[in-house]
Amino acid sequence: MLAVYGVHFANQALPLITVPYLSRVLGPASWGLLAMAQSFAIYANLLVDYGFLYSATREIARAGSDHEVESIIAGVSGAKILLAVLALLVTCLAYLVIPLFRHHPVLLWTAAASEIVKALVPAYYFYGIKRVSTVSILDISARAAAAIGIFVFVHGPADAWRVFALTGITSLVILLIGHGMMFSRYAPRRPRLDEGFKMLRDAWAMFLFRSSHTIYVAGNAFILGLFASPQAVGYYAGAEKIGAAAVGLLSPFTTVLYPRAAALVKKSLSRAARATALSLYIVAAASLFLTLAMWFGASLIVPLILGHGFAPSEGVLKVLSLRAPFIAWVNVLGFQWLLVLGLERQFQRVTVAALVLNVSLAIVLAPRFSYDGMAWAVVISQFAAAVGIYIVLQRRGLNPFNMRATESYA
């Protein structure tokens, strides 16, 4: 648990330390461009990662021999190479069709390259062999170095691309170290095209639900940038950074319990259901506290972290704070419960529906209400995802709070 929270600290808290500095030296407009490029680059990361952190982790954890593990590593490596090439082609397309990216090509390409390299890090391997602390230490060290570099090398709007360059360089170091450690234990095998396509087919359902979930959680700055000015994106992204760092505190809890719940389901579904219900109580209480803290503390938090030039972000943060309980629900009953029961397709349908709703609401609300409209689109879509998961559980008699239903399923 501590190791995974360490990874979360590296992913969220360390970048958040640089936010007060970057928001002030870049200003709302350049900050918005940075956020839009990063939001798009997350799509590239998502494509290359492909949900292997769940599917490949599960396969390695279940592997019964070194040969099986080596086959999985070769298959994932081959698949990621194919996906990295595809991500670069998508980035080329974005450069050609989106005017803001054509005017800031260096920002776009450094952002995309940084996220692609980050997705190539073999974190799935360390999770699968239960050495989470190892990848946690590597990740924290690299991101700490990148955070220090931001204070040293970024001094104004013209230096915004260096944020991504620093992240990309440190991720490359992790990539090399991680593969060195992996191949010191298992023999490297040349990736084969057929193995790569097999891994893609096997992880397809996982990719669909994870990509849909991430797009409507982390990709909204990019969507807003298609309809609003960079300054408006900056106001939204500032609040989104704060809200994501706060609400993100909920996810490591379920990340740690996911493999344990998967093992527990094989032994006793009723025990797994009780563990899930207890997890939801804990995470729901934490999410309610986060909502109240962000709602009533927005007028203090935003000036402190972003500066006085981001006053419109206060209202955005209040709206986004309402999503915390819905995220808690989705994290526990979606990731920790539906997935361990093998209901990826149902979770996928709910998530895709929420994504469609998110984009539809964004198209309607963002042009008229700008950053406030985007915030409400996010909250409403995540509420819909929570409701969808509840409906799936009720229809299948898998509500973890109903022990009789779970026993009958077993």
C-alpha positions in Angstrom: 0.0 0.0 0.0 2.8 2.4 0.9 4.6 1.6 -2.3 1.6 2.3 -4.5 0.9 5.5 -2.6 4.6 6.3 -3.4 3.9 5.9 -7.1 0.8 8.1 -6.7 2.9 10.7 -4.9 5.3 10.6 -7.9 2.5 10.9 -10.4 0.4 13.6 -8.7 2.0 15.3 -5.7 5.4 15.9 -7.2 4.0 17.5 -10.3 1.6 19.5 -8.1 4.6 20.9 -6.3 5.7 22.6 -9.5 2.2 23.9 -10.3 2.5 27.1 -8.1 5.8 27.9 -9.9 4.6 27.1 -13.5 1.2 28.8 -13.2 3.0 32.0 -12.2 5.9 32.0 -14.7 3.7 30.8 -17.6 0.5 32.6 -16.9 -3.1 31.4 -17.7 -2.7 31.3 -21.5 0.6 29.4 -21.7 -0.5 27.2 -18.9 -3.5 26.4 -20.9 -1.4 25.5 -23.9 0.7 23.3 -21.7 -2.3 21.6 -20.3 -3.9 21.0 -23.7 -0.7 19.4 -25.1 -0.4 17.3 -22.0 -4.0 16.2 -22.2 -3.5 15.1 -25.8 -0.3 13.4 -24.9 -2.2 11.3 -22.3 -4.1 9.8 -25.2 -0.7 8.7 -26.7 0.3 7.2 -23.4 -3.0 5.5 -23.1 -2.7 3.9 -26.5 0.8 2.6 -25.9 0.1 1.3 -22.4 -3.1 -0.3 -23.7 -4.2 -1.5 -20.3 -1.3 -3.8 -19.9 -0.9 -2.7 -16.3 -4.0 -4.8 -15.6 -4.0 -7.5 -18.3 -0.3 -8.3 -18.4 0.0 -7.9 -14.6 -2.7 -10.5 -14.3 -1.0 -12.9 -16.8 2.5 -12.6 -15.2 1.0 -13.2 -11.7 -0.7 -16.4 -13.0 2.3 -17.6 -15.0 3.6 -21.0 -13.9 7.1 -21.0 -15.4 9.9 -18.7 -16.6 9.1 -19.5 -20.2 5.6 -18.3 -19.8 6.8 -15.0 -18.3 9.3 -14.6 -21.1 6.6 -15.1 -23.6 4.4 -12.5 -22.0 7.2 -10.0 -21.9 8.0 -10.6 -25.5 4.4 -10.2 -26.5 3.8 -7.0 -24.6 7.1 -5.5 -25.9 6.1 -6.3 -29.5 2.6 -4.9 -28.9 4.0 -1.7 -27.4 6.3 -1.1 -30.3 3.4 -1.4 -32.7 1.3 1.0 -30.6 4.2 3.5 -30.2 4.4 3.8 -34.0 0.6 4.2 -34.2 0.8 6.9 -31.5 3.3 8.9 -33.5 1.1 8.7 -36.6 -1.9 10.0 -34.5 0.3 12.9 -33.3 1.2 13.7 -36.9 -2.5 13.9 -37.7 -3.2 16.2 -34.7 -0.4 18.5 -35.8 -2.0 18.8 -39.3 -5.6 19.4 -38.2 -5.4 21.3 -34.9 -4.3 25.0 -35.4 -2.9 25.4 -31.9 -0.6 22.5 -32.3 0.6 23.7 -35.7 1.5 27.0 -34.0 3.3 25.2 -31.2 4.9 22.1 -32.7 7.8 21.7 -30.2 5.3 21.7 -27.3 3.2 19.0 -29.0 6.0 16.7 -30.0 7.9 16.9 -26.7 4.6 16.2 -24.8 3.8 13.2 -27.0 7.3 11.7 -26.9 7.4 12.1 -23.1 4.2 10.2 -22.6 5.1 7.5 -25.1 8.4 6.8 -23.4 6.5 6.8 -20.0 4.1 4.1 -21.4 7.0 1.9 -22.5 8.3 1.5 -18.9 7.6 -2.1 -17.9 5.6 -1.3 -14.7 3.3 -4.3 -15.5 6.2 -6.7 -14.9 7.1 -5.3 -11.4 3.4 -5.4 -10.4 3.0 -8.9 -11.7 6.0 -10.3 -9.6 4.8 -8.3 -6.6 7.8 -5.9 -6.5 5.7 -2.7 -6.5 8.2 -1.0 -4.2 10.9 -1.3 -6.8 9.0 0.5 -9.5 7.8 3.0 -6.9 11.3 4.0 -6.0 12.3 4.4 -9.6 9.3 6.4 -10.4 9.7 8.7 -7.4 13.4 9.3 -8.1 12.8 10.1 -11.8 9.9 12.5 -11.2 11.7 14.2 -8.3 14.6 14.9 -10.7 12.2 16.2 -13.3 10.5 18.5 -10.7 13.9 19.9 -9.7 14.8 20.4 -13.4 11.6 22.5 -13.9 12.7 25.0 -11.3 16.2 25.2 -12.9 15.4 25.3 -16.6 11.8 26.7 -16.9 11.7 30.5 -16.5 9.0 31.8 -18.9 6.3 30.8 -21.6 9.0 30.1 -24.2 10.4 27.3 -21.9 7.1 25.4 -21.6 8.3 22.6 -23.8 11.1 21.9 -21.4 8.6 20.6 -18.8 7.9 17.6 -21.2 11.5 17.2 -22.2 12.6 16.8 -18.6 9.8 14.3 -17.9 10.7 12.4 -21.1 14.4 12.2 -20.2 13.8 10.9 -16.6 11.2 8.4 -18.0 13.8 7.1 -20.4 16.2 6.5 -17.5 13.5 4.4 -15.8 12.8 2.6 -19.0 16.4 1.5 -19.4 16.8 0.6 -15.7 13.5 -1.3 -15.6 14.3 -3.4 -18.7 17.8 -4.1 -17.3 16.4 -5.4 -14.1 13.7 -7.4 -16.0 16.2 -9.1 -18.4 18.7 -9.8 -15.6 16.1 -12.3 -14.3 14.4 -13.5 -17.5 16.1 -14.1 -20.9 15.2 -11.5 -23.5 13.4 -12.7 -26.5 12.9 -10.9 -29.8 9.4 -9.7 -30.0 7.3 -11.6 -32.6 4.6 -10.0 -34.6 2.1 -12.8 -33.9 2.7 -12.6 -30.2 2.3 -8.9 -30.2 -1.1 -9.1 -32.0 -2.2 -11.9 -29.6 -1.5 -9.6 -26.6 -3.4 -6.8 -28.3 -6.4 -9.2 -28.8 -6.3 -10.5 -25.3 -6.1 -7.0 -23.7 -8.7 -5.4 -26.1 -11.6 -5.3 -23.6 -9.3 -3.9 -20.9 -8.0 -1.3 -23.2 -11.5 -0.1 -24.2 -12.8 0.4 -20.7 -9.5 1.9 -19.4 -9.2 4.3 -22.4 -12.7 5.4 -22.2 -12.4 6.0 -18.4 -9.1 7.9 -18.8 -10.4 10.0 -21.7 -13.3 11.4 -19.7 -11.2 11.7 -16.6 -7.9 13.1 -17.8 -8.5 14.3 -21.4 -11.0 17.1 -20.9 -8.4 19.9 -21.1 -7.8 18.9 -24.7 -11.5 18.7 -25.5 -12.1 22.1 -24.0 -9.2 23.5 -26.1 -11.1 22.6 -29.2 -13.9 25.1 -28.2 -12.3 27.7 -26.0 -9.3 29.9 -25.7 -6.0 28.8 -24.2 -6.7 31.1 -21.3 -10.0 29.4 -20.6 -8.2 26.0 -20.8 -5.7 27.4 -18.3 -8.4 28.2 -15.8 -10.0 24.8 -16.2 -6.7 22.9 -16.1 -5.5 24.7 -13.0 -8.6 23.5 -11.0 -8.4 20.1 -12.7 -4.8 19.6 -11.5 -5.7 20.4 -7.9 -8.9 18.2 -8.1 -7.1 15.3 -9.8 -4.3 15.3 -7.2 -6.9 15.3 -4.3 -9.3 12.7 -5.8 -6.4 10.6 -7.0 -5.6 9.8 -3.4 -8.4 7.3 -3.6 -7.1 5.2 -6.5 -3.9 3.6 -4.9 -6.1 1.9 -2.3 -8.1 0.0 -4.9 -4.9 -0.6 -7.0 -3.4 -2.5 -4.2 -6.5 -4.5 -3.3 -7.2 -5.4 -7.0 -4.8 -8.5 -7.2 -5.7 -9.5 -3.6 -9.4 -9.4 -4.4 -8.8 -11.4 -7.6 -7.1 -14.1 -5.5 -9.8 -14.0 -2.8 -12.6 -14.4 -5.3 -11.2 -17.9 -6.2 -11.4 -19.0 -2.6 -14.6 -17.3 -1.3 -16.8 -14.9 -3.1 -18.6 -13.9 0.1 -15.3 -12.9 1.7 -14.3 -11.0 -1.4 -17.7 -9.2 -1.3 -17.2 -8.3 2.4 -13.8 -6.9 1.6 -15.2 -4.9 -1.3 -18.0 -3.4 0.9 -15.5 -2.5 3.6 -13.3 -0.8 1.0 -16.2 1.2 -0.3 -17.1 2.5 3.2 -13.5 3.6 3.7 -13.1 5.2 0.3 -16.5 6.8 0.3 -15.8 8.5 3.7 -12.5 9.8 2.3 -14.2 11.1 -0.9 -16.8 13.0 1.1 -14.0 14.6 3.2 -12.2 15.6 -0.1 -15.4 17.1 -1.5 -16.1 19.3 1.5 -12.4 20.4 1.7 -12.3 21.5 -1.9 -15.8 23.1 -1.9 -15.3 25.2 1.2 -11.6 25.7 0.7 -11.5 26.7 -3.0 -11.1 30.4 -2.2 -8.0 29.6 -0.2 -6.6 26.7 -2.2 -6.6 28.3 -5.7 -4.8 31.6 -4.8 -2.3 29.6 -2.8 -1.4 27.0 -5.4 -2.2 28.8 -8.7 -1.9 32.5 -7.8 -4.4 35.4 -7.9 -4.5 35.4 -11.7 -6.6 32.2 -11.6 -9.6 33.4 -9.7 -12.1 31.8 -12.2 -10.6 28.4 -11.3 -12.2 28.6 -7.8 -15.7 28.0 -9.2 -14.4 25.2 -11.4 -12.7 23.5 -8.4 -16.0 23.6 -6.5 -17.9 21.9 -9.3 -15.2 19.3 -9.8 -15.1 18.5 -6.1 -18.6 16.9 -6.5 -17.2 14.1 -8.6 -15.1 12.6 -5.7 -17.9 10.3 -4.3 -18.7 9.1 -7.9 -15.0 8.3 -8.5 -14.8 6.4 -5.2 -17.8 4.3 -6.3 -16.3 3.6 -9.7 -12.9 2.7 -8.3 -14.2 0.2 -5.8 -17.2 -1.3 -7.5 -15.8 -1.0 -11.0 -12.0 -1.7 -10.8 -12.0 -3.7 -7.6 -15.2 -5.7 -8.0 -16.4 -5.9 -11.6 -12.9 -6.6 -13.0 -12.1 -9.4 -10.5 -15.4 -11.1 -11.4 -14.4 -11.0 -15.1 -17.0 -8.5 -16.1 -14.8 -6.4 -18.3 -17.3 -6.1 -21.0 -20.0 -4.7 -18.7 -17.6 -2.2 -17.2 -16.5 -1.3 -20.7 -20.1 -0.6 -21.8 -20.7 1.6 -18.8 -17.5 3.5 -19.3 -18.0 4.0 -23.1 -21.5 5.3 -22.4 -20.1 7.8 -19.8 -17.5 8.9 -22.4 -20.1 9.5 -25.1 -22.1 11.5 -22.6 -19.1 13.5 -21.5 -18.1 14.4 -25.1 -21.7 15.2 -26.0 -22.2 17.5 -23.0 -18.8 19.1 -23.7 -19.8 19.9 -27.3 -23.1 21.5 -25.9 -21.8 23.2 -22.8 -18.2 24.2 -23.5 -18.8 26.6 -26.4 -21.5 28.4 -24.3 -20.3 28.1 -20.7 -16.5 27.6 -21.3 -14.6 26.1 -18.3 -17.7 25.9 -16.1 -19.6 24.0 -18.7 -16.7 21.5 -19.1 -16.6 21.0 -15.3 -20.3 20.1 -15.2 -19.9 17.8 -18.2 -17.3 15.9 -16.2 -19.3 15.6 -13.0 -22.5 14.5 -14.8 -20.7 11.9 -16.9 -19.0 10.4 -13.8 -22.3 10.3 -12.0 -23.7 8.4 -14.9 -20.9 5.9 -14.7 -21.6 5.3 -11.1 -25.3 4.7 -11.8 -24.4 2.4 -14.6 -22.2 0.2 -12.4 -25.0 0.0 -9.8 -27.5 -1.1 -12.4 -25.1 -3.8 -13.7 -24.6 -5.2 -10.2 -28.3 -5.1 -9.3 -29.3 -6.9 -12.5 -26.7 -9.7 -12.0 -27.3 -10.1 -8.3 -23.7 -9.1 -7.5 -24.2 -6.2 -5.1 -21.4 -6.8 -2.6 -23.7 -5.5 0.2 -26.1 -8.3 -0.4 -24.3 -11.4 0.9 -27.0 -13.8 -0.1 -26.7 -12.7 -3.7 -23.0 -13.2 -3.8 -23.2 -16.6 -2.2 -25.8 -17.8 -4.8 -23.5 -16.5 -7.6 -20.6 -18.5 -6.1 
